[in-house]
């Protein structure tokens, strides 16, 4: 499939429902592309060019190059988190772009997004329930369930739209509120638990394939439980290593077929040379 561009995404708004997954390693990215996911997002540490929070406890800190190469035809967002100044955001986004990002996630205020847009750097941000800002909205719960808070979410969306964001993660906002926002903005809305009327449906891959070892969020669904496969892989790995240790200790490994031999005459010459 051909990789989408920002122009393509805007042209699909209101016409085609898109899908997005948060991934953390090359296997997940490869599988997501093969399965037809339109957009992927990965946390990005610009200092080490590695990824951030893992979705599976057995796979941590993949190199961003591996993920990009695993899904070369997917529109890829690199999550920058929050930066301490618009200048730092620009610096991080340039590094991300140089390492394969098609857009960046920036959790800062609209002025940061505007600074990125002025430099031609596509940015996505976040409204509604924002986990790292949730103390302002009363903790981990839905945002916008009353008229006042719903209007605040709406105002935030308009501000980011005016700043030039290409998309907004709309997390745990009532579906009817999210629908109004979607219809009022030019950017793409990315629904994380905000109903089916947004432009993009967005989930973390751990909640799709069952590798989330904690509580699965209400807005998510396990479509295939792969945890048992990982558990079997772990058991098989331990069994294989134990067999290796046992064969070494009992002198069953290495055998003649595992070593390099030297002809007797050449070995005798070698012995003469070493005295």
Backbone torsions as a table, in degrees:
resi	resn	phi	psi	omega
1	UNK	NA	150.8	179.8
2	UNK	-81.6	139.3	179.9
3	UNK	-69.4	134.3	178.9
4	UNK	-70.7	150.7	172.9
5	UNK	-109.0	171.7	175.5
6	UNK	-59.3	-41.7	178.3
7	UNK	-59.5	-43.7	178.7
8	UNK	-60.4	-43.3	-178.5
9	UNK	-61.4	-45.3	179.4
10	UNK	-62.6	-37.8	-178.8
11	UNK	-69.3	-22.8	179.9
12	UNK	-87.1	-13.0	-178.8
13	UNK	-56.7	128.4	179.2
14	UNK	78.4	-2.8	-177.6
15	UNK	-118.3	-42.0	-176.1
16	UNK	-129.6	130.2	176.0
17	UNK	-81.6	127.5	-177.8
18	UNK	-104.1	163.4	179.2
19	UNK	-123.5	147.9	-180.0
20	UNK	-141.3	143.7	175.4
21	UNK	-131.8	142.4	168.4
22	UNK	-87.7	125.0	-179.7
23	UNK	-125.2	164.5	-177.6
24	UNK	-133.4	-7.3	-179.7
25	UNK	-147.0	170.7	-174.2
26	UNK	-65.5	-36.8	179.0
27	UNK	-60.8	-47.0	179.6
28	UNK	-63.2	-43.0	-179.0
29	UNK	-64.2	-43.0	179.3
30	UNK	-62.2	-46.9	-179.3
31	UNK	-63.3	-40.9	-179.2
32	UNK	-62.8	-42.5	178.6
33	UNK	-65.6	-44.3	179.8
34	UNK	-62.0	-31.9	-178.0
35	UNK	-82.4	-7.9	175.2
36	UNK	96.8	17.9	176.1
37	UNK	-65.6	134.7	-175.8
38	UNK	-78.9	-39.7	-173.7
39	UNK	-133.3	138.5	173.2
40	UNK	-124.5	149.4	174.9
41	UNK	-130.0	140.5	179.5
42	UNK	-137.8	138.7	176.9
43	UNK	-68.2	139.6	-171.0
44	UNK	-129.3	122.5	174.7
45	UNK	-100.1	104.1	-174.3
46	UNK	-65.8	-24.0	-177.9
47	UNK	-70.6	-33.5	-175.6
48	UNK	-117.6	-4.0	-176.2
49	UNK	57.4	32.9	178.3
50	UNK	-116.3	168.5	-179.2
51	UNK	-88.1	171.2	-174.9
52	UNK	-103.8	-123.3	-171.1
53	UNK	-58.9	124.9	-179.2
54	UNK	-79.8	154.6	173.6
55	UNK	-97.7	-14.7	179.7
56	UNK	-129.9	127.6	-173.0
57	UNK	-65.8	-13.6	-179.8
58	UNK	-90.7	-11.6	-179.0
59	UNK	-125.2	111.0	-176.1
60	UNK	-131.4	147.9	172.4
61	UNK	51.3	60.5	173.4
62	UNK	-73.5	156.1	175.9
63	UNK	-81.1	137.2	-175.8
64	UNK	-60.2	-31.8	179.7
65	UNK	-62.5	-38.8	-179.3
66	UNK	-64.6	-41.2	-179.6
67	UNK	-68.4	-44.0	179.8
68	UNK	-61.5	-43.0	-179.2
69	UNK	-70.3	-27.5	-179.9
70	UNK	-73.9	-23.9	-179.2
71	UNK	-134.8	66.4	-173.3
72	UNK	-70.3	-18.4	-174.8
73	UNK	-107.7	15.4	179.0
74	UNK	-108.5	138.6	173.8
75	UNK	-64.9	119.0	-170.9
76	UNK	-116.2	126.5	176.1
77	UNK	-104.2	131.7	175.3
78	UNK	-102.3	122.1	-178.4
79	UNK	-79.3	114.8	-179.6
80	UNK	-91.1	-11.5	-176.2
81	UNK	71.3	-136.4	178.8
82	UNK	-114.9	139.1	180.0
83	UNK	-114.5	160.8	-173.0
84	UNK	-86.1	-7.7	177.5
85	UNK	-163.2	156.2	176.3
86	UNK	-57.9	-33.8	179.1
87	UNK	-64.6	-40.9	177.7
88	UNK	-67.2	-34.7	177.5
89	UNK	-63.5	-42.7	178.2
90	UNK	-62.7	-45.2	179.3
91	UNK	-58.7	-47.2	-179.1
92	UNK	-65.2	-39.8	-178.9
93	UNK	-67.8	-35.8	176.9
94	UNK	-65.3	-41.4	177.0
95	UNK	-64.2	-42.0	178.6
96	UNK	-61.5	-45.9	179.5
97	UNK	-61.1	-41.9	179.1
98	UNK	-64.9	-19.3	-179.7
99	UNK	-108.9	23.2	168.9
100	UNK	105.1	-0.1	-178.6
101	UNK	-71.8	138.4	172.8
102	UNK	-91.3	-22.2	176.8
103	UNK	-160.9	170.3	177.9
104	UNK	-127.4	153.1	169.8
105	UNK	-97.4	125.8	177.9
106	UNK	-129.1	116.6	-175.8
107	UNK	-86.4	12.4	179.8
108	UNK	-84.1	-174.5	-177.3
109	UNK	-70.9	167.9	-179.9
110	UNK	-55.2	-29.9	-178.3
111	UNK	-64.7	-29.3	175.8
112	UNK	-68.9	-44.3	179.5
113	UNK	-62.3	-40.0	178.4
114	UNK	-63.3	-40.6	178.1
115	UNK	-62.8	-39.8	178.2
116	UNK	-66.1	-44.0	-179.3
117	UNK	-62.6	-38.0	178.9
118	UNK	-62.4	-24.4	178.3
119	UNK	-97.1	8.2	179.1
120	UNK	73.9	25.8	-178.2
121	UNK	-107.4	107.9	-177.9
122	UNK	-63.7	134.2	-176.2
123	UNK	-133.5	145.0	174.3
124	UNK	-116.9	142.1	176.0
125	UNK	-129.6	-151.2	-161.4
126	UNK	-152.4	133.6	173.4
127	UNK	-135.7	168.5	-178.3
128	UNK	86.3	-135.1	175.4
129	UNK	-74.8	112.3	177.0
130	UNK	-114.3	104.8	-170.5
131	UNK	-47.6	-44.6	-176.6
132	UNK	-79.9	-2.7	174.8
133	UNK	-121.1	13.4	-169.4
134	UNK	-67.6	-16.4	177.8
135	UNK	-61.6	-27.7	-179.7
136	UNK	-74.6	-21.9	-176.7
137	UNK	-114.9	14.5	173.8
138	UNK	91.6	21.1	177.5
139	UNK	96.5	-163.9	-174.9
140	UNK	-81.2	85.7	178.2
141	UNK	-154.1	166.5	-179.0
142	UNK	-59.2	150.2	-179.3
143	UNK	-123.8	131.7	176.8
144	UNK	103.9	23.2	-178.4
145	UNK	-84.9	-8.1	172.3
146	UNK	-123.0	162.6	-172.6
147	UNK	-57.5	-41.4	-176.4
148	UNK	-66.0	-48.8	-178.8
149	UNK	-70.6	-33.1	176.7
150	UNK	-62.9	-40.2	179.8
151	UNK	-68.2	-34.3	177.3
152	UNK	-64.2	-42.2	177.2
153	UNK	-62.2	-42.9	178.0
154	UNK	-59.9	-45.8	179.2
155	UNK	-61.5	-39.9	177.8
156	UNK	-60.9	-42.5	179.9
157	UNK	-62.4	-44.6	179.0
158	UNK	-61.9	-40.1	-179.8
159	UNK	-62.4	-44.1	179.2
160	UNK	-68.6	-36.4	177.6
161	UNK	-63.0	-45.2	178.7
162	UNK	-65.8	-27.8	-179.9
163	UNK	-77.8	-13.3	176.9
164	UNK	100.5	17.2	175.6
165	UNK	-63.1	146.8	176.2
166	UNK	-90.8	-16.5	-179.1
167	UNK	-162.1	161.6	178.1
168	UNK	-138.5	125.4	168.9
169	UNK	-72.5	122.1	179.9
170	UNK	-108.9	100.5	-170.4
171	UNK	-104.7	124.0	173.5
172	UNK	51.9	50.2	175.1
173	UNK	-110.2	140.7	178.8
174	UNK	-50.4	140.2	-172.5
175	UNK	-59.7	-37.6	-179.5
176	UNK	-70.4	-33.5	175.3
177	UNK	-67.5	-44.3	179.1
178	UNK	-62.0	-36.9	178.7
179	UNK	-64.5	-44.2	178.0
180	UNK	-60.3	-46.2	179.6
181	UNK	-59.2	-46.2	-179.2
182	UNK	-56.7	-40.1	-178.1
183	UNK	-77.2	-17.1	-175.4
184	UNK	-97.7	-13.4	-175.0
185	UNK	-112.9	158.2	177.0
186	UNK	-86.5	-28.0	-179.0
187	UNK	-71.6	171.8	177.4
188	UNK	-90.1	136.3	175.4
189	UNK	-97.5	133.6	-176.7
190	UNK	-110.6	105.8	-174.2
191	UNK	-78.6	118.0	168.9
192	UNK	-115.5	88.4	-178.1
193	UNK	75.2	23.5	-178.4
194	UNK	-117.0	25.4	173.6
195	UNK	88.9	175.8	-171.6
196	UNK	-88.3	-0.2	-173.1
197	UNK	-94.0	-0.5	175.4
198	UNK	-75.4	171.5	-177.7
199	UNK	-75.9	-30.4	-175.3
200	UNK	-133.1	137.4	172.6
201	UNK	-96.9	126.6	-169.9
202	UNK	-127.2	128.0	175.0
203	UNK	-139.1	160.1	169.9
204	UNK	-83.0	139.0	-174.2
205	UNK	-63.1	-28.1	-179.1
206	UNK	-62.9	-28.9	180.0
207	UNK	-82.3	-18.0	178.9
208	UNK	-85.4	-39.1	-174.3
209	UNK	-109.0	9.8	170.8
210	UNK	79.3	15.8	179.8
211	UNK	-90.0	1.5	174.0
212	UNK	-72.4	115.4	-177.5
213	UNK	-88.7	0.0	176.8
214	UNK	-108.9	-162.3	-178.3
215	UNK	-71.6	131.6	176.6
216	UNK	-75.1	127.0	-178.5
217	UNK	-59.4	153.8	-179.9
218	UNK	-58.4	-36.0	-175.7
219	UNK	-78.1	-5.9	-175.3
220	UNK	-104.7	173.6	178.3
221	UNK	-152.3	137.1	175.1
222	UNK	-84.3	114.3	-179.2
223	UNK	-91.7	-22.3	177.4
224	UNK	-157.9	121.7	-177.7
225	UNK	-88.8	104.0	-179.5
226	UNK	-96.3	1.0	-178.6
227	UNK	-58.3	-39.7	179.9
228	UNK	-63.4	-34.1	177.9
229	UNK	-66.5	-41.1	178.1
230	UNK	-67.3	-38.3	178.1
231	UNK	-63.7	-41.4	177.7
232	UNK	-66.8	-40.3	177.0
233	UNK	-59.4	-41.9	178.4
234	UNK	-64.0	-46.6	179.2
235	UNK	-60.4	-43.6	179.6
236	UNK	-65.6	-36.6	178.5
237	UNK	-65.2	-45.2	178.2
238	UNK	-61.9	-43.5	-179.8
239	UNK	-62.0	-41.9	179.2
240	UNK	-64.4	-41.2	179.6
241	UNK	-68.3	-39.2	177.3
242	UNK	-61.6	-40.1	178.6
243	UNK	-64.7	-38.9	177.1
244	UNK	-61.2	-49.9	179.7
245	UNK	-59.9	-43.4	-178.7
246	UNK	-63.0	-44.6	-177.9
247	UNK	-68.2	-32.6	175.8
248	UNK	-67.3	-45.5	-177.9
249	UNK	-67.2	-30.1	-179.8
250	UNK	-97.3	9.6	176.5
251	UNK	62.1	28.8	174.7
252	UNK	-90.3	-10.4	176.8
253	UNK	-143.5	134.4	1.4
254	UNK	-82.3	155.4	176.5
255	UNK	-104.7	-177.8	-178.2
256	UNK	-59.4	-32.1	-178.0
257	UNK	-74.4	-10.6	-177.3
258	UNK	-103.1	1.3	-175.1
259	UNK	-121.0	163.7	176.4
260	UNK	-97.7	130.4	-177.7
261	UNK	-104.5	160.3	176.4
262	UNK	-127.4	139.5	-179.6
263	UNK	-63.3	149.0	-175.6
264	UNK	-56.6	-44.1	-177.3
265	UNK	-65.7	-36.8	178.3
266	UNK	-69.9	-35.2	178.5
267	UNK	-68.2	-38.8	178.0
268	UNK	-63.0	-40.3	178.3
269	UNK	-63.4	-40.2	177.8
270	UNK	-60.4	-45.0	-179.7
271	UNK	-61.3	-39.5	177.9
272	UNK	-62.3	-37.4	-178.3
273	UNK	-68.8	-34.5	-178.3
274	UNK	-90.1	-3.9	175.0
275	UNK	82.8	NA	NA
